[in-house]
Amino acid sequence: MKNIIRTLQQLNRQIHMLEQHYGRKPGSVGLLAVSKTRPVEQILAASQAGQRDFGENYLQEAITKIQSLDDHGLIWHFIGPVQANKTRAIAANFTWVHSLDREKIAQRLNAMRPHDMPPLNICVQVNISSEATKSGITPAELPELARQISNLSRLRLRGLMAMPEPGGDLARQRRPFRQLRHCFDQLNAEGYKLDTLSMGTTQDMEAAIAEGTTILRIGTAIFGPRSLPGAV
Ligand SMILES: *Cc1c(COP(=O)(O)O)cnc(C)c1O
């Protein structure tokens, strides 16, 4: 527990230093703590260090945690692949979805978002170049999906997400993030008001900060290596 608190403080300092180094506005880089496979106790420890936003990939696991941490004021982000039969529970339990890549899923999330909740915040996942996952649409498909989402009143299109193949030096890691930022700039030039670039994990956070990320999605650097069988 103590460790998580100290690690988070160090990570936040490092993020602030990198913001300065790359001429980013102080506080413009947000931190999503990716808590998949981590027990509730570790999430609580992180929340004691001031961490509010948490990312989960697996719905069943996430729902259990969300329910047991109900009164802690945490903000939950769904970052895993969205299956059609999971959309009702996702729409009812999360504040954000980062991994939307199909119109059909957008329609279902829109229809199922409970009316006593504000619109669901959405990032479209873009497959920039040989992504680590098979998820995400191509940049060419992006304008059409963005247009469809913007017509859905229970969804609020906030930005774009990518998860590039890990590896390479800093210059190489920056390339896909720069491409995602170009997609983002292009949509905003067409009149969208996107404010979110969800990019950068433990091993490429510096590259993502350099290229304009507004939400880092970080698990390992906060909680340590994932060890549960089947964990990605
Ligand atoms: C697991 C995961 C992360 C966090 O990766 P780390 O290497 O642990 O920082 C970020 N984004 C997505 C979509 C993930 O599935």
PDBQT file of the ligand as one rigid body, heavy atoms in Angstrom, charges set to zero:
ROOT
HETATM    1  C1  LIG A 301      -3.133  -2.793 -19.929  1.00  0.00    +0.000 C 
HETATM    2  C2  LIG A 301      -3.376  -1.576 -20.710  1.00  0.00    +0.000 A 
HETATM    3  C3  LIG A 301      -2.683  -0.376 -20.443  1.00  0.00    +0.000 A 
HETATM    4  C4  LIG A 301      -1.604  -0.260 -19.367  1.00  0.00    +0.000 C 
HETATM    5  O1  LIG A 301      -0.391  -0.836 -19.776  1.00  0.00    +0.000 OA
HETATM    6  P1  LIG A 301       0.891  -0.778 -18.810  1.00  0.00    +0.000 P 
HETATM    7  O2  LIG A 301       1.983  -1.272 -19.695  1.00  0.00    +0.000 OA
HETATM    8  O3  LIG A 301       0.621  -1.698 -17.665  1.00  0.00    +0.000 OA
HETATM    9  O4  LIG A 301       1.105   0.613 -18.379  1.00  0.00    +0.000 OA
HETATM   10  C5  LIG A 301      -3.026   0.745 -21.179  1.00  0.00    +0.000 A 
HETATM   11  N1  LIG A 301      -3.976   0.721 -22.137  1.00  0.00    +0.000 NA
HETATM   12  C6  LIG A 301      -4.663  -0.403 -22.426  1.00  0.00    +0.000 A 
HETATM   13  C7  LIG A 301      -5.696  -0.376 -23.491  1.00  0.00    +0.000 C 
HETATM   14  C8  LIG A 301      -4.370  -1.581 -21.736  1.00  0.00    +0.000 A 
HETATM   15  O5  LIG A 301      -5.051  -2.689 -22.052  1.00  0.00    +0.000 OA
ENDROOT
TORSDOF 0
